[in-house]
Amino acid sequence: MKKRPVYQSIIILTLLILFLSNYPMLTILASELVDIVPKLELKAIAGVSFTHQLDIDNSKTKVIFILTHAPEGIILERTTGMIEWTPTLEQVGKHRVDIVAIDGFSKNKQELTVTVVPSGLSSIAVIPVTMDIEGINNSKNIESITAHYTDGSSKIIDKAKCNFQSEQTNVATVNNGEIVEAKNIGTTTITVSYTEEGITKNATITVNVTLPVLPSSGGG
């Protein structure tokens, strides 16, 4: 029987020691196998529930998430990678969140930054919420769009800063950011979107396009 060469035994022993000691080489390997895809800017509002789903790249197996450093109150779902937090006014400012993703024997650490602001966009309101237009090629104006904030304040939004999307463009469209133009008889919903400080809110307008009412002729 041939004896196993000494150098093979040395290699096997070295690999075993590296494995048992969790040598940094494993972390380098993990960067290729388990990679959290970070969002560059995360923003939360004091007093408002904040959620963020961690994304994983280059991993086809089950991943476990571990929170290693975070401000008070943050919750991380270990199996899904969902972050939940309702920051307080005392937590306004920037916060570091460290997360380790483990995929079998591989792992990778990611650092996220969450900025808590005292007030933020909570909703928008559009006037009118229902618009009736008689006749094709006729139009009506969107009167106003108002932003409401978590601190109770509000302001009128420049319509040019909003986006408009008609569910049925063959029924009605929005031109120049405020003019709703009828195209065909029918009903459509126009979604108005406004984004401020990374927060997007929507409101809708129901548009009904009908046949024009003809004047009645008097009988003799």
URTA-V875202 format. One line per field, one symbol per residue. phi: phi as a letter, one per 30 degrees, with the letter a starting at -180 (. if undefined). psi: psi as a letter, one per 40 degrees, with the letter a starting at -180 (. if undefined). burial: + if it has 24 or more other C-alpha atoms within 12 Angstrom, else -. A space follows every 10 residues. Layout:
phi: ???
psi: ???
burial: ???
This chain:
phi: .dddeddddd dddddddddd cheeeddddd ddcbbdcdcd bcbbceicdc bacdcccibc cdcccbdcaa ddjdbcddcc idcbacdcdd cdkcbcbcbc ccbiccabcb ccbccccdba dcabbcbddb bcbcjdidbb cddabccccd djdaadcddd cccbbddbdd cabcchiacc cdcbdlbbcc ccbbcbhicc bbbbbccccb ddddddcddc
psi: hiihiddddd dddddddddd efiddddddd dddhhhhihd hhhihhehhh ihhhihifhe ihhhhhhdhi ihehhhhddd fhhhhgiide ehaihhhhhh hhgbeiiihi hihhhhidii hdiihhhieh hhhhiieiii ihdihhhiid eeiiihihde eiihhhdgee diihifeehh hhdihahihh hhhhhhfehh iiiihhhhhi iihhhihii.
burial: ---------- ---------- -----++--+ +-++++---- -+++++++-+ -+-+-+--+- --+++++--+ +--+++---- +-+++++--- +---+-++++ +++-++++++ ++++++++++ +++++++--- ++++-+-+++ ++-++++++- ------+-+- -+++++--+- ++++--++++ ++++++++++ +++++---+- ++++++++++ ----------
